[in-house]
């Protein structure tokens, strides 16, 4: 793995940052500028947007470690790796929730 990309990585490219708003408040509400941003984001390459610092978890780690890592890092998904560091899956908060709650609730799908 060389990087990881999330919805937040993409969405953050579409809207002005706090720094941008402070520098140019007058244009921050300019919908033409926002439309231009959308067009620019649609032509960007993954390598230009992805997070290069990868936070992953080993397949044998307890769910609590995965949940705690996501909570501390304010992320919703983690790449799951094997003993060789190969990507074998992705775990999300939703998967953890279902794994913990599903056996306890009848009719939960």
C-alpha positions, 0 to 999 in steps of 0.5 A: 500500500502506498496510500489510502483515500476516503470520502473526507479526503475528496470532500476536503478538496471541494470546499474552502479551508478555514485558512482560505475563508480567512484570507478571502471571505468575499469569494468564499461564497462564490458558487462559480469558484465552487463549481471550478473546484468540482471540475478540478477535483474530478481531474485530480489523480488519486496520488494527489489526494490520498493520505500517504501516512497509512494507519492499518491494523493486523488481522489478529488484533482485537476489535477493541484495538481497531475501534480505539484506533479509529476513535483516537485518529478520528477515522471510520475505516482501517486497512487490515493487513496480514503477517507480511503487511499485505492488504487483505481487507478493510474494517469499518465502524459499521462492521464492528458495530454489526459484529458486536450487536448482531448476535444480540438482536433478532431480525438484524440484517 
